[in-house]
Amino acid sequence: MLTIELEKISLAYGENTVVRDVSFRMLPGEMVGLVGPNGSGKSTLIKSLSRILSPIRGRITANNCDISRLGRRELARLISVVPQTPWLPSAYTAFEIVLMGRNPHLGTFQYESEKDLAIAWEAMERAGVQQFAERRISELSGGEIQSVLIARALAQETEGILLDEPTANLDIGRQIEVLDLIKEECHRRHLTVIAAIHDLNLAAHYCEKLVLIRRGELYAFGSPQEVITTDNICQVYGPGSYVHEHPLTGLPAVLPRVGNVKNGDGCR
């Protein structure tokens, strides 16, 4: 089981610091949602957790070990990633892409075994993409590719999964199917899952904890009820929305206000 902790990390692109002094902790069996406006730093945090981008200050630990000390293969056996805009070889089939998830478990020059093939096929079935197995990636839609990448992450059999906008390009029905699957895997296998999610209502419904980012800084961290409040949403996203209690779940639901809203209206 995997515990991930960010300790006062700051991240930059060149001279431009985009994330400042962010700290929070993620536990096994917990799905954590990164929420915030476009450009607030959600994807940048995902990049730091997957070690694409190294902190200029602070550190990120996995089970109390600094991830900068882990080898690439060791990290890939621990954490899988579903990126928002992946580069994939267009001539590969969907099954070949999913099978790539087994690479961290193979030795040098080692071929996939029957067990690896079975794991990849099972992951495609769980993700609902087995019908695309023989189709080339270039023949699939953006939403279909996103689902194939989730299957690849499942085939990787890691203790943690990072997802950058996992419901991007998906219709509402498929969004629910994908998040149901991720939530089920999280609880069944006690995975540590962190997902950058654009839709606040989906984030509130599926995540045990939320990290609300404003202009690269941690604004709030806690349960959906603690994070998604009218005041927090107003301060971070600006006026124009109101938080209600969902009549069935009791979870916070964000709805737009009706009519024109003057600048600053409702913000304290």
PAMIVO-751118 format. One record per residue: residue in one letter; chain; x, y, z of N, C-alpha, C in turn. Coordinates in steps of 0.1 Angstrom, whole numbers. Atoms other than C-alpha are relative to their C-alpha. Layout:
<recs>
REC  resn  chain    n.u    n.v    n.w   ca.u   ca.v   ca.w    c.u    c.v    c.w
REC     A      A      X      Y      Z      X      Y      Z      X      Y      Z
...
</recs>
This chain:
<recs>
REC  resn  chain    n.u    n.v    n.w   ca.u   ca.v   ca.w    c.u    c.v    c.w
REC     M      A      8    -12      0      0      0      0      9     12      0
REC     L      A     -8    -12      3     12     35     -9     -5     12      7
REC     T      A      3    -13     -5     12     67     10      9     11     -7
REC     I      A     -8    -10      7     23     98    -10     -2     13      8
REC     E      A      0    -13     -7     32    131      6      8     11     -7
REC     L      A     -6    -12      5     40    165     -8      4      9     11
REC     E      A     -4     -8    -11     61    186     15      6     13     -5
REC     K      A     -4    -13      4     62    223      7      7      1    -13
REC     I      A     -6      0     13     69    218    -30     -3     12     -8
REC     S      A      2    -11     10     74    246    -55      5     -5    -13
REC     L      A     -3      5     13     75    240    -92      1     11    -10
REC     A      A     -2    -11     10     87    261   -121      3     -5    -14
REC     Y      A     -4      2     14     91    262   -158     10     11     -3
REC     G      A    -10    -10      1    124    280   -163      0      9     12
REC     E      A      0    -10    -11    123    312   -143    -14      3      6
REC     N      A     14     -3     -4     85    311   -139     -5    -10     10
REC     T      A      5      9    -11     74    296   -106    -15     -1     -1
REC     V      A     14      2      2     39    281   -111     -7     -7     11
REC     V      A      6      6    -12     33    262    -79      9      3     12
REC     R      A     -8     -5    -11     44    275    -45     -5     -7     13
REC     D      A      1      5    -14     48    257    -11    -13     -8      2
REC     V      A     12      9     -1     21    230    -16      3    -12      8
REC     S      A     -1     12     -8     17    203     10    -13     -7      2
REC     F      A     12      8     -4     -8    175     14      4    -15     -1
REC     R      A     -3     15     -1     -9    137     20    -11     -8     -5
REC     M      A      9      9      6    -26    109      2      2    -14      5
REC     L      A     -1     12     -7    -34     76     18     -6    -12     -9
REC     P      A      5     12      8    -41     40      4    -15      0      1
REC     G      A     14      2      0    -77     34     -6     -7     14     -1
REC     E      A      6    -14      0    -83     72    -10      2      6    -14
REC     M      A      0     -7     13    -92     90    -42      0     15      3
REC     V      A     -2    -14     -2    -79    126    -41     -2      8    -13
REC     G      A      3     -8     12    -92    152    -66      8     13      1
REC     L      A     -6    -14      2    -71    182    -78    -10      8     -7
REC     V      A      9     -9      7    -95    210    -86      5     14      1
REC     G      A     -4    -14      1    -91    246    -95     -2      5    -14
REC     P      A      2     -6     13    -94    270   -125     11     -5    -10
REC     N      A    -10      3     10    -76    264   -158     13      8      3
REC     G      A    -13     -7     -2    -39    273   -154      4      2     15
REC     S      A     -4     -2    -14    -39    270   -116     11     -9      5
REC     G      A    -11      9     -4    -13    242   -115     -3    -14      2
REC     K      A      5     14     -2    -33    210   -115      9    -10     -8
REC     S      A     -8      9      8    -15    193   -144     15      1      4
REC     T      A    -14     -2     -4     19    207   -132      2     -9     12
REC     L      A     -1      8    -11     13    189    -99      1    -15     -4
REC     I      A     -1     14      6      6    156   -118     13     -3     -5
REC     K      A    -13      2      6     38    161   -137     11     -2     11
REC     S      A    -10      1    -11     58    165   -104     -2    -14      7
REC     L      A      2     13     -6     42    133    -90      5    -11     -8
REC     S      A     -5     11      9     52    113   -121     15      3     -3
REC     R      A    -14     -4      1     87    130   -119      4      4    -14
REC     I      A     -3     -7     12     84    146   -153      6     14      3
REC     L      A     -4    -13     -5     90    179   -134      5     -1     14
REC     S      A     -6      1    -13    113    181   -104     -3     13      8
REC     P      A      2    -12     -8    105    205    -75     13      8      1
REC     I      A    -11     -9     -3    127    235    -71      2      2     15
REC     R      A     -1      0    -15    120    234    -34    -10    -11      5
REC     G      A      8     10     -6    105    208    -11      3    -14     -6
REC     R      A     -2     13      5    102    171    -18    -14     -8      0
REC     I      A     11      8      1     77    144    -27      4    -14      4
REC     T      A     -4     14     -5     78    110     -8    -11    -10     -3
REC     A      A      9     12      1     63     76    -15      4    -10     11
REC     N      A     -4      8    -12     62     56     17     12      4      6
REC     N      A    -11     -7     -7     86     80     32     13      0     -7
REC     C      A    -12      0      8    111     76      4     -1     11    -11
REC     D      A      0    -11     10    120    107    -18     -1     -7    -14
REC     I      A      1      7     13    108     97    -53     11      3     -9
REC     S      A    -11     -3      9    138    114    -68     11    -10      2
REC     R      A    -10     10     -2    158     85    -54     -4    -13     -6
REC     L      A      4     12      7    138     59    -72      4     -1    -14
REC     G      A     -3      2     14    148     44   -105    -13      1     -8
REC     R      A     12     -1      8    124     49   -134     -8    -12      0
REC     R      A      7     12      1    115     13   -136     -7     -3     14
REC     E      A      5      1    -13    110     12    -98    -12      9      2
REC     L      A     12     -9     -1     87     42    -99    -11     -4     -8
REC     A      A     10      4      9     68     28   -128     -7    -13      5
REC     R      A      6     12     -6     61     -4   -108     -9      5     12
REC     L      A      7     -6    -12     48     19    -80    -12      8     -4
REC     I      A     10    -10      4     28     46    -98     -2     -1    -15
REC     S      A      3     -1     14     10     45   -132     -6     14     -3
REC     V      A      4    -13      4      0     76   -151     -9      0    -12
REC     V      A      8     -2     12    -29     85   -174      1     15     -4
REC     P      A     -2    -14      3    -18    117   -191    -12      6     -8
REC     Q      A     10     -7      7    -41    143   -206      2      0    -15
REC     T      A     -3      0     15    -24    146   -240     12     -9     -3
REC     P      A    -11      9      2     -3    115   -246      5      0    -14
REC     W      A     -5      3     14     20    108   -275      0    -15     -1
REC     L      A      1     14      2     12     73   -288      4     -3    -14
REC     P      A     -3      4     14     26     55   -319    -13     -4     -7
REC     S      A     13      1      6     -3     57   -343     -2    -14     -6
REC     A      A      2     13      6      4     23   -359     -3    -12     10
REC     Y      A      2     10    -10      1      4   -326    -15     -3      2
REC     T      A     14      3     -3    -32    -14   -318     -2      3     15
REC     A      A      4     -3    -14    -51     -7   -286      6    -10      9
REC     F      A     -5     11     -9    -41    -41   -272     15      2      2
REC     E      A    -14     -2     -2     -4    -33   -278      3     12      9
REC     I      A     -2    -11     -9     -7      0   -260     -3     -4     14
REC     V      A      3      5    -14    -24    -17   -230     11     -9      5
REC     L      A    -10     10     -4      3    -44   -230     13      8      4
REC     M      A    -11     -8     -5     29    -16   -226      0      2     15
REC     G      A      1     -1    -15     17    -14   -190      8    -11      7
REC     R      A     -7     11     -6     35    -47   -184     15      3      0
REC     N      A    -14     -2      2     69    -32   -194      8      1     13
REC     P      A     -8     -1    -12     80    -22   -159      3    -13      8
REC     H      A     -1     13     -7     76    -58   -148      9    -10     -8
REC     L      A     -8      9      9     98    -73   -176     15      4      2
REC     G      A    -14     -2      0    135    -77   -176      5      5    -13
REC     T      A     -6     -4     13    159    -65   -203     -1    -11    -10
REC     F      A      2     10     11    151    -82   -236    -10    -11      3
REC     Q      A     10     11     -3    123   -102   -219    -13      3     -7
REC     Y      A     12     -2      7     92   -108   -239    -12     -3     10
REC     E      A     11      1     -8     57   -107   -224     -4    -15      1
REC     S      A      4     14     -2     45   -141   -210    -15     -1     -2
REC     E      A     15      2      1     10   -156   -213     -7      7     12
REC     K      A      6     -7    -12      4   -142   -178     -2     15     -3
REC     D      A      1    -15      4     12   -106   -191    -11      2    -10
REC     L      A     11     -1     10    -11   -111   -221    -14     -1      7
REC     A      A     13      2     -7    -39   -123   -198     -3     12      9
REC     I      A      2    -12     -9    -34    -93   -174     -5     12     -9
REC     A      A      4    -11      9    -36    -69   -204    -14     -1     -5
REC     W      A     13      3      5    -67    -85   -218    -11      3     11
REC     E      A      9     -2    -11    -84    -85   -184     -2     15      3
REC     A      A      1    -14     -3    -76    -48   -179     -8      7    -11
REC     M      A      9     -6     11    -92    -40   -213    -15     -3      3
REC     E      A     14      4     -3   -123    -59   -202     -5      9     11
REC     R      A      5     -8    -12   -125    -40   -169     -2     15     -5
REC     A      A      2    -14      5   -121     -7   -188    -10      1    -11
REC     G      A     11      0     11   -147    -17   -214      5      4    -13
REC     V      A     -5     -4     13   -124    -13   -244      5    -12     -7
REC     Q      A     -5     12      7   -118    -49   -254     -4     -1    -15
REC     Q      A      5     -1     14   -138    -42   -286     10      7     -9
REC     F      A    -10     -8      8   -109    -19   -297     13     -7     -1
REC     A      A    -13      7     -1    -82    -45   -292      8      0    -12
REC     E      A     -7      1     12    -73    -49   -328      1     12     -9
REC     R      A      0    -12      7    -79    -14   -339     12      9      3
REC     R      A    -12     -8     -2    -50     10   -344     -4     13      7
REC     I      A      2    -12     -8    -47     40   -321     -5     12     -9
REC     S      A      3    -11      9    -50     63   -351    -15     -1     -5
REC     E      A     14      2      3    -85     49   -357    -10      3     11
REC     L      A      8     -1    -11    -98     57   -323     -3     15      3
REC     S      A      3    -14     -5   -115     89   -309      8      4     12
REC     G      A     -7     -5    -12   -100    110   -281     -5     -7     12
REC     G      A      6      6    -12   -124     95   -256      3    -15      0
REC     E      A     -3     15      1   -117     59   -268     15     -2      4
REC     I      A    -14      0     -3    -79     66   -265      1      2     15
REC     Q      A      0     -2    -15    -85     79   -229     -3    -12      7
REC     S      A      4     12     -6   -102     47   -220     11    -11     -1
REC     V      A    -11     10      2    -74     26   -235     12      3     10
REC     L      A    -10     -3     -9    -49     45   -214     -3     -3     15
REC     I      A      4      4    -13    -69     38   -183      2    -15      2
REC     A      A     -3     14      0    -67      1   -192     15     -3      1
REC     R      A    -15      2     -1    -29      4   -196      4      2     14
REC     A      A     -4     -3    -14    -27     19   -161     -4    -12      9
REC     L      A      4     11     -8    -47    -10   -147      9    -12     -3
REC     A      A     -9     11      4    -25    -35   -166     14      1      7
REC     Q      A    -13     -3     -6      5    -19   -149      1     -5     14
REC     E      A      1      6    -14     -7    -32   -115      9      8     10
REC     T      A     -7     -8     -9      7     -3    -95     -8      2     13
REC     E      A      7     -3    -12     -2      8    -60     -6     14      0
REC     G      A      5    -14      1     -9     44    -71     -3      3    -15
REC     I      A      3     -4     14    -25     59   -102     -2     15      0
REC     L      A      1    -14      2    -22     95   -114     -8      2    -13
REC     L      A      9     -2     12    -49    108   -138     -1     15     -2
REC     D      A      1    -15      4    -48    142   -156    -12      1     -9
REC     E      A     13     -2      7    -84    150   -166     -4    -13     -6
REC     P      A      4     14      6    -95    113   -170    -13      0     -7
REC     T      A     13      0      7   -129    123   -182      0     10    -12
REC     A      A     -1     -9     11   -117    147   -209     -4     -8    -13
REC     N      A      4      6     13   -133    139   -243    -11    -11      1
REC     L      A     10     10     -2   -159    116   -227    -14      6      1
REC     D      A     13     -5     -3   -196    120   -228     -4     -4     14
REC     I      A      4      1    -14   -215    121   -195     -1    -15      5
REC     G      A      2     14     -4   -224     84   -195     13     -7      1
REC     R      A    -13      7     -1   -188     73   -202      8      6     11
REC     Q      A     -7     -6    -11   -175     98   -176     -3     -8     13
REC     I      A      5      7    -12   -196     80   -149      6    -14      0
REC     E      A     -5     13      0   -185     46   -161     15     -1      3
REC     V      A    -14      0     -3   -148     55   -160      3      3     14
REC     L      A     -2     -4    -14   -150     72   -126     -5    -11      9
REC     D      A      4     11     -8   -170     43   -112     11    -11      0
REC     L      A    -10     10      0   -143     19   -124     12      4      8
REC     I      A    -11     -4     -8   -115     40   -109     -2      0     15
REC     K      A      4      0    -14   -133     44    -76      0    -15      5
REC     E      A      1     14     -4   -140      6    -75     14     -6      1
REC     E      A    -14      5     -1   -103     -2    -82      7      6     12
REC     C      A     -6     -6    -12    -92     23    -56     -4     -7     13
REC     H      A      5      6    -12   -113      7    -29      3    -15      1
REC     R      A     -2     14      1   -109    -29    -40     14     -4      3
REC     R      A    -15      3     -1    -71    -28    -43      7      9      9
REC     H      A     -6     -9     -9    -65     -1    -17     11      9     -7
REC     L      A     -9     -8      8    -49     21    -44      0     14      6
REC     T      A     -1    -14     -3    -37     56    -38     -2      7    -14
REC     V      A      4     -6     13    -54     77    -66     -1     15      1
REC     I      A      1    -14      1    -50    113    -75     -4      4    -14
REC     A      A      5     -4     13    -69    129   -103     -3     15     -1
REC     A      A      3    -14      3    -70    164   -118    -14     -1     -7
REC     I      A     13      0      5   -107    169   -124     -6     14     -2
REC     H      A      5    -14      3   -123    199   -141    -14      2      5
REC     D      A     14     -1     -5   -159    191   -131     -1     -1     15
REC     L      A      1      0    -14   -165    201    -95    -10    -10      6
REC     N      A     10      9     -4   -196    180    -92      4    -14      0
REC     L      A     -6     13      1   -179    149   -104     11     -2     11
REC     A      A    -10      1    -10   -150    156    -81     -6     -2     14
REC     A      A      7      1    -13   -173    160    -51     -6    -14      2
REC     H      A      7     13     -1   -191    128    -58      9    -12      1
REC     Y      A     -9     12      1   -161    105    -64     12      1      9
REC     C      A    -12     -2     -8   -133    119    -42     -2      1     15
REC     E      A      1     -2    -15   -128    114     -5      6     13      5
REC     K      A     -6    -13     -3   -105    144     -4      2      8    -13
REC     L      A     -2     -9     11   -101    175    -26     11      9      4
REC     V      A    -11    -10     -2    -71    198    -31     -4     11    -10
REC     L      A      4    -12      7    -83    232    -42     12      9     -2
REC     I      A    -11     -8      3    -56    252    -60     -4     13     -6
REC     R      A      3    -13      6    -57    289    -67     14      7     -3
REC     R      A    -12     -6      5    -29    305    -88     13     -6      6
REC     G      A    -12      7     -4     -4    278    -79      2     -2     15
REC     E      A     -1      2    -14    -11    278    -42    -12     -8      6
REC     L      A     10      8     -7    -30    254    -19    -10     10      7
REC     Y      A     10     -8     -7    -63    272    -10     -8     -7     10
REC     A      A      7      8    -10    -81    244      7      3    -15     -3
REC     F      A     -2     14      1    -77    207     14     -9     -7     11
REC     G      A      9      7    -10   -102    183     30    -11     -8     -7
REC     S      A     12      7      6   -135    165     24     -7      9    -10
REC     P      A      8     -8      9   -158    177     -4     -8     11      7
REC     Q      A      8     -9     -8   -180    193     22      8     12      6
REC     E      A     -9    -10     -5   -150    212     36      5      9    -11
REC     V      A     -7     -7     11   -136    223      3    -10      8     -9
REC     I      A     10     -6      9   -166    230    -19    -11      7      7
REC     T      A      9     -9     -7   -183    259     -2     -2     12     -9
REC     T      A      3    -11      9   -199    289    -18     11     10      1
REC     D      A    -10    -10     -2   -173    312     -3     13     -5     -7
REC     N      A    -12      5      7   -143    290    -15     -1      1    -15
REC     I      A      1      0     15   -157    286    -50     -1     14     -5
REC     C      A      0    -14      4   -164    323    -52     14      7      0
REC     Q      A    -14     -6     -2   -129    333    -40      9     -6    -11
REC     V      A     -9      6     10   -112    308    -64     -4      2    -14
REC     Y      A      5      0     14   -134    308    -95     -6     13     -3
REC     G      A      7    -12      3   -150    342    -91    -15     -2      2
REC     P      A     14      0     -3   -187    351    -86     -7     -7    -12
REC     G      A      8      6     11   -214    333   -107     -5    -14      3
REC     S      A      5     13     -3   -219    300    -89     -4     -1     15
REC     Y      A      5      1    -14   -236    288    -57      0    -15      3
REC     V      A     -1     14     -5   -231    256    -37    -12     -4      7
REC     H      A     12      5     -6   -262    236    -28      4    -14      6
REC     E      A     -1     14     -4   -266    203    -10     -8     -9     -9
REC     H      A      7      9      9   -274    175    -33    -11     -7      7
REC     P      A     12      5     -8   -309    162    -24      1    -15      3
REC     L      A     -1     14     -1   -299    125    -28     12     -4      8
REC     T      A    -13      4     -6   -263    123    -16      4      9     12
REC     G      A     -4     -9    -10   -260    153      7     14      6     -3
REC     L      A    -13     -6      4   -227    162    -11     -2     13     -6
REC     P      A      1    -13      6   -220    197    -23     -2     -1    -15
REC     A      A      2     -1     14   -233    205    -58      1     14     -4
REC     V      A     -2    -14      4   -222    236    -77     -9      3    -12
REC     L      A     10     -4     10   -249    254    -97      3     14     -4
REC     P      A     -1    -14      4   -247    286   -117    -11      9      5
REC     R      A     11     -9     -4   -266    316   -104     -8      4    -12
REC     V      A      9     -4     11   -295    327   -125      1     15     -2
REC     G      A      0    -15      2   -293    362   -141     14      5      0
REC     N      A    -13     -7      0   -264    387   -143      5      1     14
REC     V      A     -7     -2    -13   -239    388   -115     10     10     -1
REC     K      A    -10    -10      0   -220    419   -108     14     -4      5
REC     N      A    -13      4     -4   -183    417   -104      2      2     15
REC     G      A     -2     -1    -14   -175    408    -68    -12     -4      8
REC     D      A     12      3     -8   -211    399    -59      1    -13      7
REC     G      A      0     13     -7   -212    373    -32     13     -3      6
REC     C      A    -13      3     -5   -175    373    -25      3      8     12
REC     R      A     -3     -7    -12   -163    382      9     16      2      1
</recs>
